[in-house]
Amino acid sequence: IMSNPSVLFLSMGGTSQETFKTIMASEKKPTHVYLLYEQKILKDFSSDNQYMKEEKPKIRQAIKDIECSAKRDYNLEVGRIELKNIEIDGTKFEACSVEAIRETLEPYVNNGKKHGKNAKYILNVSAGGTKLILNLLLYSIWAEMEVHVSPQNNKDLVLPLPRMVIRDFKSSEKNLLLFIGQQSGEWV
């Protein structure tokens, strides 16, 4: 484990190779890279709409291209993280749900188990479906990740997200939040 690793989670799309180049050209290069995508990206289905029929092969190629570039050009190992449909206590959640994202990413970010307590976690949401990106943003707030977007103009931008720490709430507000969280099955 490095003393201050910078761990990048990159939400994949058909042009993520360009996003990766932008990230690697920035001042703050990651020391670890994980490519995030929904499991359904790996297979073509007859039910896919025309956009997905065209986009899925591009995403699969982007994954391969980034893995190759990371090793060849930057001496980085790249991990793949497939978001899958899950079931928790009899309730099913789709791969792009905040529940599935949390269950999948927790081993990488919780308590610094994988990369150490001083690790900085960065989420780049330049690509992905709307629902996936919104739920990644929700998770990033809870996990205290820095969120970036890298539009195709060679800039890596930090998205300022609000931080709400439960200890900052009054006792009655805390109790209400905890109650709501327990009732909805969601984490607070």
Residue pairs with C-beta under 8 A, 6 or more apart in sequence:
1 115
1 116
2 31
2 115
2 116
3 116
3 118
4 118
4 119
4 120
5 31
5 32
5 115
5 116
5 118
5 119
5 120
6 28
6 29
6 30
6 31
6 32
6 119
6 120
6 122
7 30
7 31
7 32
7 33
7 34
7 108
7 109
7 115
7 119
7 120
7 121
7 122
8 23
8 30
8 32
8 33
8 34
8 122
8 123
8 124
9 34
9 36
9 81
9 105
9 108
9 121
9 122
9 123
9 124
9 145
10 16
10 19
10 20
10 23
10 33
10 34
10 35
10 36
10 66
10 124
10 126
11 36
11 37
11 123
11 124
11 125
11 126
11 127
11 128
11 132
11 133
11 136
12 35
12 36
12 37
12 41
12 59
12 62
12 63
12 127
12 128
13 19
13 55
13 58
13 59
13 62
13 126
13 127
13 128
14 55
14 58
14 59
14 61
14 62
14 127
15 58
15 62
15 127
15 152
16 35
16 59
16 62
16 63
16 66
16 126
16 127
17 62
17 65
17 66
17 69
18 152
19 124
19 126
19 127
19 150
19 152
20 33
20 66
20 69
20 70
21 69
22 150
22 152
22 154
22 155
22 156
23 29
23 30
23 124
23 148
23 150
23 156
24 73
24 74
25 154
25 156
26 156
28 156
29 74
30 76
30 122
31 76
32 76
32 77
32 79
32 115
33 66
33 70
33 76
33 77
33 78
33 79
34 78
34 79
34 80
34 81
34 108
35 63
35 66
35 67
35 78
35 79
35 80
35 81
36 81
36 83
36 128
36 136
37 59
37 63
37 80
37 81
37 82
37 83
37 128
38 82
38 83
38 84
38 95
38 96
38 129
38 132
39 82
39 83
39 84
39 85
39 95
40 95
41 56
41 59
41 60
42 60
42 82
44 53
44 56
48 56
63 80
66 78
67 78
70 76
70 77
70 78
71 77
71 78
81 104
81 105
81 108
82 104
83 95
83 96
83 100
83 101
83 104
83 132
84 95
84 100
84 104
85 92
85 93
85 94
85 95
85 100
86 92
86 93
86 95
86 99
86 100
86 103
86 104
87 93
88 99
88 103
91 185
93 99
93 100
94 100
96 129
96 131
96 132
96 135
97 135
98 135
98 138
98 139
98 186
101 135
101 136
101 139
102 139
102 142
102 187
105 139
105 143
107 113
107 114
108 114
108 115
108 121
109 119
109 121
109 143
109 145
111 117
112 118
112 119
120 146
121 143
121 144
121 145
121 146
122 145
122 146
122 147
122 148
123 136
123 137
123 140
123 145
123 146
123 147
123 148
124 147
124 148
124 149
124 150
124 156
125 133
125 136
125 137
125 147
125 148
125 149
125 159
126 148
126 149
126 150
126 151
128 136
137 147
137 161
139 145
140 146
140 147
140 161
141 161
141 162
141 163
141 164
142 187
144 163
146 158
147 158
147 159
147 161
148 156
148 157
148 158
148 159
149 156
149 157
149 159
150 156
150 157
151 157
166 174
166 177
166 188
169 177
177 188
178 188
180 188
181 187
181 188
